Amino acid sequence: MSTTKAVIPGSFDPITYGHIDIIDRSADRFD
């Protein structure tokens, strides 16, 4: 089984709840 990885580039300084939400929702689509 192969794994799928995602890279989420960006300037996360400071990280916000919006950034965390996008990362959490995107992580559901990848291993």
N, C-alpha and C positions, 0 to 999 in steps of 0.2 A: 504494500500500500504506500503510495507516495503522499507526502505532505505538501500542503499549499501554504506559502508564507506571504504576508503582506508587509509592505513598508509604507508607513504613513509619514511623509515628510512634512515639515512645517516649522514654524517658529512658535514654540509653546512656552514662551517666557513672558508673562506668567501663564501657566496652564489654567484653563477655566473649565467650568462644568460642561460647557459646550464641547470643548476638545475631548473631555473624558467620555461624553455621550457618543460622539462620532467614533471614537476608538472602540468603545464597548459594542456598538452596533455593527461595526465593521468586523470585529473579532469573531462574531458569530458565523461569519461566512468563510472563515479560514481556520486551518488547524493550528 
